[in-house]
Amino acid sequence: MKHLLDTQALAHRDALAILDTAEEMTAVSSREVKKLPTLRGRTVVNLFFEDSTRTRISFEAAAKRLSADVMNFSAKGSSVSKGESLKDTVQTLDAMGADAIVIRHSASGAAAQLAASDWTDAAVVNAGDGTHEHPTQALLDALTLRRGWSRAHGENPRGRNLAGMRVLIVGDIVHSRVARSNVWLLRTLGAEVHLAAPATLLPYGAETWPVTIHYSLDEALREAPDAVMMLRVQAERMGGAFFPTAAEYTRRWGLTDERLALVEQLRLGATDSPALILHPGPMNRGVEISAAAADSPQSRILDQVAHGVAVRMAVLHLLLSQRQPDGSLDE
């Protein structure tokens, strides 16, 4: 694995390698000294052209826990605001000795363009490109699901996929790179994926994806999914009226207190294990998810945040530990 650009092309063995390595990295995060010497002398650049809190800080923490040097780049206040191109920015960072570039960009395909160019020999990690993909978010979601699924069945999560698990993704699918990455990764890992959203928030061509689509959240919940992933309503990406009002959206598509009770009731009738509740954040409490649902015992939202550091440690470790300083790969 030379770069991590998406989950659609991520092989099953590589996905499991990342998840299994992340399992080992979670132990590091619980130690008194949260450091490994793995990437000592390497430089990781966080190249963010979009605002971010969780992802940027998570990558920074991951690199530092592996003893790498970290350079944080934000488009605001940089030469980008003066008209500098992506090529010139990357070549400048490459000249400073970047071994890995973690890039978030508003343009879909920006990470792939960077990886295919001759601008840098660094490993490229996609931290979100437009509405295309966000692979490390899907990987941390998968780690969270796998740990919860294995715990419920009394199994060791290492080496296991998600075969037999039913995951329901709800909400603003059309603007969500998280949803796209999860669809491909969860299917690769053997899970059964369901989408629930109003027709206006489903992307063109979604019917060709390997998913089951529901146009009623209540009907989708009646199938007793093993996990429910709520998505943020991305109002900043909406140029038109995708739904009447926020209150109407909540009434039809929000994980309200009443729907939380329904999920618990249906799961008790079908299985002893509760449905896991996930959200990639940031949350709009009271819109797509109620406070009771976000803070319920089956919520794994804070676990997702914690697992983000472990997954990103695993990705950086696997990408850079097999690279020579000149960017070539070990055989």
Secondary structure, DSSP 4 states (H G I P E B T S, - for coil): ---B--STT--HHHHHHHHHHHHHHHHHHTSSS----TTTT-EEEEEESS--SHHHHHHHHHHHHTT-EEEEEESTTSGGGGT--HHHHHHHHHHTT-SEEEEEESSTTHHHHHHHSSS--SEEEEEEETTTB-HHHHHHHHHHHHHHHHHHTT---TT---TT-EEEEES--TT-HHHHHHHHHHHHTT-EEEEE--GGGS-TTGGGSSSEEES-HHHHHTT--SEEEE----GGG--S-SSS-HHHHHHHHSB-HHHHHHHHHHHHHH-SSPPEEE--S---BTTTB-HHHHTSTTB-HHHHHHHHHHHHHHHHHHHHTTB-TTSPBP-
